[in-house]
Amino acid sequence: MKSIVLALTLAVGGSAAGASRPLTPARFATGHGWHTGSTRVHGCVGVPHCKQVESWAATVRWRDCGNCVPPHKTLATLPAAGVTIQLLLGRDAKTKRRPLLAWPPHIRGREVVGPFEGGPAWISSAQRSGVLHGFDASLYVFFGRRHPSWAQLARANAELRTARLP
């Protein structure tokens, strides 16, 4: 099995429905070879009245900042079956309306393209964006090979289903 990198980036801004929810990191299930982590809520660089928080689940130790996309150091250390999921959540008072994003996402092989700009040539990705639970959301899923196998997609989708969102 080739490397999998699943970096899920979810940038979240406020909307009327999300404005009443507290901003907290998403929580992924640990175990089965997953290492999880998150940052604290902090201001968005260069954007007044914006807050964000980052979360991740990885089959290797996380080696990058929470909002580094792509996570270069982490991708460089992935073994053949490695997976990384990255999630950014944020709230911006000036977010524009976007389509809804269903959760949990289900990543399909036909959505995966590559390479990701600025990332290693063997890395591919699937990307989505929209409003999730009243927040603006962006999703990036990175795989450590150009064409992920069915097993790689299944493992990524299984971990995505474990995420507890604010």
N, C-alpha and C positions, 0 to 999 in steps of 0.2 A: 504494500500500500504506500503510495507516495505521500508527501507532506500535505497536511491540510493547514491552512491558516484561515481562521474565521475571525475577522475583525468586524465587529458589529459596532457601528458608530451611530448613536442616536442623539442628535442635537435637538433639544426640545426648547421651544419658546412658548410663552403663555397665550392662551386664548380665553374667552369668557369662561368656558367650562374648566380649564386647567388652572385658572388664576386662584381658585379656592383650595386646590390641592397643595400640600407642602412639597417642596422639591427635596427629594431624597434619592440616594443611589438605587439602582436596580440591584437585586440580589440573585445570583446564580447558585444552583445547588453545587455543593462540593462532593467529592468522592469520585469513584470510577476514573481516577487519574486527572481530575480537574483541580486547578489551583485558582482561587477567586480573590478578587480585591476590588477596592473602590477608593476614590478620593473624597474629600469633604466638599461641600457646596462652596463655591467661590465665584468671584466676579469674572465675567467674560472679558478677555483682553480687548481694549479699545472700544467697547460697547457699553455706554452708560445704562444703568437700570436693567442689566442682564445678569443672570446667575446661571451656573452650570455645575454639573457633577459627572464624574466618569466611573464606569464599572467595567470589569472584565472577568472572563473565565478562560483559562488556558491549560493545555496539557503540558506546558513548559513554564518555567518561572517567567513572570512578566518583567521585561527589561526596559520599558519605555515610559514616557510620561502618559498620563491617562488619556490625553486628547491628541497624541501623536498618531497621525494617519498618513501613510501606513506606519505601523509600529516596526520600524527597520530592525532594531536590535533583537526584538522578539522573533521576527520572521527569520532572521539569520541563524537562529539556534534551533529551529524546529526539526525534529526527527521526521522520518518518513510518514508517520501517522499523526503528526502534531496538528493541533487545532487551537485557534485563538479567537475569542469573541470579545468585542469591545463595544461599549455602550456609553454615549454621552447624553446626558439629560440637562436641559437648561430652560430658562424662562426669560423671555425678552418682551418688554411691554409693547414693543412696536412690531410684533410678528404679524405677517400677512396671512390670510386664509389659504389653506392648502387642502388637498384631498385627504380622506381618512386612510390610515394605515392600520390594517388588521394585525392583531397580536394573538397568538404567536405567529411570526412570519413562517412561511414554508418555502425554503429555497429549493429551486429546481435547477437541474443541470443546464437547461436552455437559457437561463438567466445569467450564467457565469461567462464573463468575458475577461480578456487579459492581453497584455499585462496592465497592471494598475499604474497610472502615471506616477513616477517617482519611486516606484517599488521595483523589486527584483524582477527580471524577465520571466521567471517561471511562476510568478504569482498571478492568479486570476481573481476576479471579484464579482459579486452580485451587489447591486445597490438599489435602495428604495428610499422614498421620503414621503412624508405626509403628517397628518395630525393623529397622535396616539394618546388616548385617554385625556383629550383636551389639550395636549401639548404638541408643538411642532416637532417632528421627528425626522432624522436622516439615518439610514441604515447602510452600512458597508459590510459585506461579508467577503473575507479574503480566503483563498485556498492556496496551498503550497504547491499546486501543480496546475497546469493549463486546463485540464479537463478532469474535474473531480469524479471519483467513482460513486456508484450508488451508495456504498458503505460510508464514504466520506460525507455525502449529503445527509444520510440518515443520522450519523453521529452529530453533525452540526445542528440539524433540526431538533433532535432529542434534547440537546442542551438549551437551545432557544426556548423550548417549552417549559424549562425549569425557572426561567426568569420571573421574579416577583417585582412588579413595577409599582411606582408610587401611585 
